[in-house]
């Protein structure tokens, strides 16, 4: 399982870091772990599936 930081997810989804944090807070994108500073880390497979679903529903 490859973990991605908030900024990596934001770059992959082409959105701002703040939006990734909001998606996590609203449980639309679930974090798998936290880094040493308490920031969420996301599973790359989950992020890819989220992007695919969001595109099907009309965009992120």
C-alpha positions as CSV (number, residue, x, y, z in Angstrom):
1,X,0.0,0.0,0.0
2,X,1.5,3.3,-1.1
3,X,0.6,6.3,1.0
4,X,0.2,9.8,-0.4
5,X,0.4,13.1,1.4
6,X,-2.3,15.8,1.2
7,X,-0.2,17.8,-1.3
8,X,0.4,14.7,-3.4
9,X,-3.3,13.9,-3.5
10,X,-4.1,17.5,-4.3
11,X,-1.7,17.5,-7.2
12,X,-3.1,14.1,-8.5
13,X,-6.7,15.4,-8.3
14,X,-5.7,18.9,-9.6
15,X,-7.3,20.6,-6.5
16,X,-6.1,22.7,-3.6
17,X,-4.7,21.1,-0.4
18,X,-7.5,22.7,1.6
19,X,-10.1,20.8,-0.5
20,X,-8.3,17.5,0.1
21,X,-8.5,18.2,3.9
22,X,-12.2,19.0,3.6
23,X,-12.8,15.7,1.7
24,X,-11.1,13.8,4.5
25,X,-12.9,15.7,7.2
26,X,-16.3,15.0,5.5
27,X,-15.3,11.3,5.1
28,X,-15.5,11.4,1.3
29,X,-11.8,10.4,1.1
30,X,-10.7,8.3,4.0
31,X,-7.1,8.6,5.4
32,X,-5.3,5.4,6.3
33,X,-2.7,6.9,8.7
34,X,-1.2,10.1,10.0
35,X,2.3,11.4,9.5
36,X,4.6,12.6,12.4
37,X,2.9,16.1,12.3
38,X,-0.6,14.6,12.4
39,X,-1.4,15.2,8.8
40,X,-3.5,12.6,7.0
41,X,-2.0,10.0,4.6
42,X,-4.1,8.4,1.9
43,X,-3.9,5.1,0.1
44,X,-3.0,5.6,-3.5
45,X,-5.6,3.0,-4.7
46,X,-8.3,4.8,-2.7
47,X,-7.4,8.1,-4.3
48,X,-7.4,6.6,-7.8
49,X,-10.9,5.1,-7.2
50,X,-12.2,8.4,-5.8
51,X,-11.0,10.3,-8.9
52,X,-12.6,7.7,-11.2
53,X,-15.9,7.9,-9.3
54,X,-15.8,11.7,-9.1
55,X,-15.2,11.9,-12.9
56,X,-18.2,9.6,-13.5
57,X,-20.4,11.9,-11.4
58,X,-19.4,15.0,-13.2
59,X,-16.1,16.1,-11.8
60,X,-14.3,16.7,-8.5
